[in-house]
């Protein structure tokens, strides 16, 4: 926004002392005008600062062909009996920009009424400081009049302090992060050690359970083997006793049969003898004595021989059966002995 106004001619208090070279006197007058303009602009409500941040740092503002002054954001030119002032401002939201610019121009003209030359003021609104901008306080008169070199030094110092603060913050954050990571690693290591301990304890318990189960299984199998061996031994003993009883019965039966056969054989022999006695013929018979005697003697003898052979045969059969029963009893006794050795482990 550009507007030029001419102030009435008057004598100014901003005139530089009349000493030294004309150039230095002119420079002093320009700086005095710039300071008066900056002071007037700063007093306007709605003006946040003079010049932009960049222009306030380097002390330059391009407002036509005006001369740079010692006040950042303000340029002054004195030529041909006229004074031209260019000033850049930062308006404060929500003040109306046009009204603020007009008030700045009016106050600068009032401040430069004492100048002996016509004055033209050009006001440029370079920026608006709003609620979303970084928080910055309103610029004071002292800050507005501060030389650019001092302001640059202070800005550099502020930037250095801010950089150092950011570095400290980052270092603190890095240290906190490292501490958190170390704590997390310690926690993970502790959890891993605890988990390993639990696994070892579980493995120990499972091994103990396996050994206990194996011992119980072995004991149960041993008891089963002993029970079966005892049962086999008892069964073998029963079979041996049964075989012995059967052998004794068979032997007794054989003895009884032998005795019976012997008795019957004796009876037959006795009968044969009696028949021989009864069969002797009288001496007066006409048949040949030798032939009759031989025939009657041979019949009882043959019958007795048959009876004796039958008795001997039955005796042999009974003896064979007794031997078979005795062999079976021996086999059963051997089985019982083997079962007993397996049960006792000897």
C-alpha positions as CSV (number, residue, x, y, z in Angstrom):
1,X,0.0,0.0,0.0
2,X,1.6,3.2,-1.1
3,X,0.5,6.8,-0.5
4,X,2.4,10.0,-0.5
5,X,1.4,13.1,1.6
6,X,3.2,16.4,1.8
7,X,3.6,18.1,5.1
8,X,3.7,21.9,5.6
9,X,7.0,23.5,5.6
10,X,8.5,24.1,9.0
11,X,11.7,24.0,11.0
12,X,12.5,20.5,12.4
13,X,14.1,19.5,15.6
14,X,15.5,16.4,13.8
15,X,18.0,18.6,12.0
16,X,21.6,17.4,12.5
17,X,24.2,19.6,14.0
18,X,26.0,21.8,11.6
19,X,29.5,20.3,12.2
20,X,31.8,18.2,10.1
21,X,31.6,17.5,6.4
22,X,28.4,18.1,4.4
23,X,28.1,14.4,3.7
24,X,28.3,13.5,7.4
25,X,25.8,16.3,8.3
26,X,23.4,15.0,5.6
27,X,23.8,11.4,7.0
28,X,23.1,12.6,10.5
29,X,19.9,14.4,9.3
30,X,18.7,11.3,7.4
31,X,19.2,9.1,10.5
32,X,17.4,11.7,12.7
33,X,14.4,11.7,10.3
34,X,14.4,7.9,10.2
35,X,14.4,7.7,14.0
36,X,11.5,10.2,14.3
37,X,9.5,8.3,11.7
38,X,10.1,4.9,13.4
39,X,9.2,6.4,16.8
40,X,5.9,7.8,15.4
41,X,5.0,4.5,13.6
42,X,5.7,2.4,16.7
43,X,3.2,4.4,18.7
44,X,0.3,3.5,16.4
45,X,-2.1,0.8,17.7
46,X,-2.1,-2.1,15.3
47,X,1.6,-1.8,14.4
48,X,3.3,-5.0,15.5
49,X,6.8,-4.1,14.2
50,X,8.8,-1.9,11.8
51,X,10.1,-3.8,8.8
52,X,10.1,-7.6,8.2
53,X,12.2,-10.0,10.2
54,X,14.7,-10.1,7.4
55,X,14.8,-6.3,6.9
56,X,15.1,-5.8,10.7
57,X,18.1,-8.2,10.8
58,X,20.1,-6.8,7.8
59,X,18.7,-3.2,8.0
60,X,17.5,-2.9,4.4
61,X,14.2,-2.2,2.8
62,X,13.6,-1.6,-0.8
63,X,11.3,1.4,-1.1
64,X,12.2,3.1,-4.3
65,X,15.6,4.8,-4.7
66,X,15.7,6.0,-1.0
67,X,18.8,5.9,1.2
68,X,19.3,3.2,3.7
69,X,19.3,4.5,7.3
70,X,20.5,3.3,10.6
71,X,16.9,2.3,11.5
72,X,15.9,-1.1,10.0
73,X,12.8,-0.9,7.8
74,X,13.0,2.9,7.3
75,X,14.6,4.7,4.3
76,X,15.0,8.5,3.9
77,X,16.0,10.6,1.0
78,X,16.6,14.4,1.0
79,X,17.0,15.9,-2.4
80,X,15.9,19.1,-4.1
81,X,14.5,20.5,-0.9
82,X,12.1,17.6,-0.5
83,X,12.2,14.8,2.1
84,X,10.9,11.3,1.1
85,X,10.3,8.7,3.8
86,X,9.6,5.0,3.1
87,X,8.7,2.7,5.9
88,X,7.6,-0.9,6.0
89,X,5.4,-2.2,8.9
90,X,4.0,-5.5,10.2
91,X,0.3,-5.0,11.1
92,X,-1.2,-6.8,14.0
93,X,-4.3,-8.9,13.4
94,X,-7.3,-8.1,13.5
95,X,-6.6,-4.4,13.0
96,X,-7.8,-3.0,9.6
97,X,-4.6,-2.8,7.5
98,X,-5.7,0.4,5.6
99,X,-6.6,2.3,8.8
100,X,-3.3,1.3,10.4
101,X,-1.3,2.5,7.3
102,X,-3.2,5.8,7.2
103,X,-2.6,6.4,11.0
104,X,1.2,5.6,10.6
105,X,1.4,8.1,7.7
106,X,-0.4,10.7,9.6
107,X,1.7,10.4,12.7
108,X,5.0,10.5,10.7
109,X,3.9,13.6,9.0
110,X,3.0,15.2,12.4
111,X,6.4,14.2,13.7
112,X,8.2,15.7,10.7
113,X,6.3,19.0,10.7
114,X,9.4,20.8,12.0
115,X,11.4,19.9,8.9
116,X,12.0,22.9,6.6
117,X,11.1,20.9,3.5
118,X,8.0,19.2,2.1
119,X,7.7,15.6,3.4
120,X,6.3,12.6,1.4
121,X,5.6,9.4,3.3
122,X,5.2,5.9,1.7
123,X,3.9,3.2,4.1
124,X,4.1,-0.4,3.0
125,X,2.3,-3.2,5.0
126,X,4.8,-6.0,4.6
127,X,3.1,-8.7,6.8
128,X,0.3,-9.3,9.2
129,X,1.1,-11.0,12.6
130,X,-1.8,-13.3,13.3
131,X,-2.8,-15.8,16.0
132,X,-1.2,-18.7,14.1
133,X,2.3,-17.0,13.9
134,X,4.9,-17.7,16.6
135,X,4.3,-15.7,19.7
136,X,6.2,-12.4,19.6
137,X,5.6,-9.3,21.7
138,X,4.9,-6.0,20.1
139,X,8.1,-4.2,19.1
140,X,9.2,-1.4,21.4
141,X,10.6,2.0,20.4
142,X,14.0,1.0,21.7
143,X,13.9,-2.2,19.6
144,X,12.8,-0.3,16.5
145,X,15.6,2.3,16.9
146,X,18.3,-0.3,17.6
147,X,21.1,-0.4,15.0
148,X,21.1,-3.2,12.6
149,X,24.5,-4.5,13.7
150,X,23.5,-4.7,17.3
151,X,20.2,-6.3,16.3
152,X,22.0,-8.8,14.1
153,X,24.4,-9.7,17.0
154,X,21.5,-10.2,19.4
155,X,19.6,-12.2,16.8
156,X,22.7,-14.4,16.2
157,X,23.1,-14.8,20.0
158,X,19.4,-15.7,20.2
159,X,19.7,-18.2,17.4
160,X,22.8,-19.7,19.0
161,X,21.0,-20.0,22.3
162,X,18.0,-21.5,20.6
163,X,20.3,-23.9,18.7
164,X,22.1,-24.8,22.0
165,X,18.7,-25.3,23.7
166,X,17.6,-27.6,20.8
167,X,20.9,-29.5,21.1
168,X,20.4,-29.9,24.8
169,X,16.8,-31.0,24.3
170,X,17.9,-33.5,21.7
171,X,20.7,-34.7,23.9
172,X,18.3,-35.1,26.8
173,X,15.8,-36.9,24.6
174,X,18.6,-39.1,23.3
175,X,19.8,-39.9,26.8
176,X,16.2,-40.6,27.9
177,X,15.7,-42.8,24.8
178,X,18.9,-44.6,25.5
179,X,17.9,-45.1,29.2
180,X,14.5,-46.4,28.1
181,X,16.1,-48.7,25.6
182,X,18.6,-50.0,28.2
183,X,15.7,-50.5,30.7
184,X,13.8,-52.3,28.0
185,X,16.8,-54.5,27.2
186,X,17.3,-55.2,30.9
187,X,13.7,-56.1,31.2
188,X,13.9,-58.4,28.2
189,X,17.1,-60.0,29.6
190,X,15.4,-60.5,32.9
191,X,12.3,-62.0,31.2
192,X,14.6,-64.3,29.1
193,X,16.5,-65.4,32.2
194,X,13.2,-66.0,34.1
195,X,11.8,-67.9,31.1
196,X,15.0,-70.0,30.8
197,X,14.8,-70.8,34.6
198,X,11.2,-71.8,34.2
199,X,12.0,-74.0,31.3
200,X,14.9,-75.7,33.1
201,X,12.6,-76.3,36.1
202,X,9.9,-77.7,33.9
203,X,12.5,-79.9,32.2
204,X,13.7,-81.1,35.6
205,X,10.2,-81.8,36.7
206,X,9.4,-83.7,33.5
207,X,12.6,-85.7,33.8
208,X,11.7,-86.6,37.4
209,X,8.2,-87.5,36.4
210,X,9.6,-89.7,33.6
211,X,12.0,-91.5,35.9
212,X,9.2,-92.0,38.5
213,X,6.9,-93.3,35.8
214,X,9.6,-95.6,34.5
215,X,10.3,-96.9,38.0
216,X,6.6,-97.5,38.6
217,X,6.2,-99.2,35.3
218,X,9.3,-101.4,36.0
219,X,8.0,-102.3,39.4
220,X,4.6,-103.1,38.0
221,X,6.1,-105.3,35.3
222,X,8.3,-107.0,37.9
223,X,5.3,-107.6,40.1
224,X,3.4,-109.0,37.1
225,X,6.4,-111.3,36.2
226,X,6.6,-112.4,39.8
227,X,2.8,-113.0,40.0
228,X,2.9,-115.0,36.7
229,X,5.9,-116.9,37.8
230,X,4.2,-117.7,41.1
231,X,1.1,-118.7,39.3
232,X,3.1,-120.9,36.9
233,X,5.0,-122.4,39.8
234,X,1.8,-123.1,41.7
235,X,0.2,-124.5,38.6
236,X,3.3,-126.7,38.0
237,X,3.2,-127.8,41.6
238,X,-0.4,-128.7,41.2
239,X,0.3,-130.6,38.0
240,X,3.2,-132.4,39.7
241,X,1.1,-133.3,42.6
242,X,-1.7,-134.4,40.3
243,X,0.7,-136.4,38.2
244,X,2.3,-138.0,41.3
245,X,-1.2,-138.9,42.5
246,X,-2.1,-140.3,39.2
247,X,1.3,-142.2,39.2
248,X,0.6,-143.6,42.6
249,X,-2.9,-144.5,41.6
250,X,-1.6,-146.2,38.4
251,X,1.0,-148.0,40.4
252,X,-1.5,-149.2,42.9
253,X,-3.8,-150.3,40.2
254,X,-1.0,-152.1,38.4
255,X,-0.1,-153.8,41.6
256,X,-3.7,-154.8,42.2
257,X,-4.0,-156.1,38.7
258,X,-0.7,-158.0,39.0
259,X,-2.0,-159.4,42.3
260,X,-5.3,-160.3,40.7
261,X,-3.6,-161.8,37.7
262,X,-1.3,-163.7,40.0
263,X,-4.3,-165.0,42.0
264,X,-6.2,-166.0,38.9
265,X,-3.1,-167.6,37.5
266,X,-2.7,-169.5,40.8
267,X,-6.3,-170.5,40.7
268,X,-5.9,-171.8,37.1
269,X,-2.7,-173.7,38.1
270,X,-4.6,-175.2,41.1
271,X,-7.5,-176.1,38.8
272,X,-5.2,-177.6,36.3
273,X,-3.5,-179.7,39.0
274,X,-6.8,-180.8,40.2
275,X,-7.9,-181.7,36.7
276,X,-4.6,-183.7,36.3
277,X,-5.3,-185.6,39.5
278,X,-8.8,-186.4,38.4
279,X,-7.8,-187.4,34.9
280,X,-5.5,-190.3,35.8
281,X,-7.1,-193.5,34.3
282,X,-7.2,-197.0,36.0
283,X,-4.4,-199.4,35.3
284,X,-6.9,-201.9,33.6
285,X,-8.0,-199.7,30.8
286,X,-7.1,-201.0,27.3
287,X,-5.9,-197.7,25.8
288,X,-2.2,-196.9,25.6
289,X,-1.3,-195.4,29.0
290,X,1.5,-193.2,27.7
291,X,-0.8,-191.5,25.1
292,X,-3.6,-190.8,27.4
293,X,-1.3,-189.6,30.2
294,X,0.5,-187.3,27.8
295,X,-2.7,-185.8,26.4
296,X,-4.3,-185.2,29.8
297,X,-1.2,-183.6,31.2
298,X,-0.6,-181.3,28.3
299,X,-4.0,-179.5,28.4
300,X,-3.8,-178.2,32.0
301,X,-0.1,-177.2,31.4
302,X,-1.0,-175.2,28.3
303,X,-3.8,-173.4,30.0
304,X,-1.5,-172.5,32.9
305,X,1.2,-171.2,30.5
306,X,-1.4,-169.0,28.8
307,X,-2.5,-167.6,32.1
308,X,1.1,-166.8,33.1
309,X,1.8,-165.1,29.7
310,X,-1.3,-163.0,30.1
311,X,-0.3,-162.0,33.6
312,X,3.2,-161.1,32.4
313,X,1.9,-159.1,29.5
314,X,-0.5,-157.1,31.7
315,X,2.3,-156.5,34.2
316,X,4.5,-155.2,31.4
317,X,1.7,-152.8,30.3
318,X,1.2,-151.6,33.8
319,X,4.9,-151.0,34.2
320,X,5.1,-149.0,30.9
321,X,2.1,-146.9,32.1
322,X,3.8,-146.3,35.4
323,X,7.0,-145.2,33.6
324,X,5.1,-142.8,31.4
325,X,3.4,-141.3,34.5
326,X,6.7,-141.0,36.2
327,X,8.3,-139.2,33.2
328,X,5.4,-136.8,33.0
329,X,5.8,-136.1,36.8
330,X,9.6,-135.4,36.1
331,X,8.8,-133.0,33.3
332,X,6.3,-131.1,35.5
333,X,8.8,-131.0,38.3
334,X,11.4,-129.5,35.9
335,X,9.0,-126.8,34.7
336,X,8.1,-125.9,38.3
337,X,11.8,-125.6,39.1
338,X,12.4,-123.3,36.1
339,X,9.5,-121.1,37.1
340,X,10.7,-120.9,40.6
341,X,14.2,-119.8,39.4
342,X,12.6,-117.2,37.1
343,X,10.6,-115.8,40.0
344,X,13.5,-115.6,42.5
345,X,16.1,-114.6,39.9
346,X,18.5,-117.3,40.9
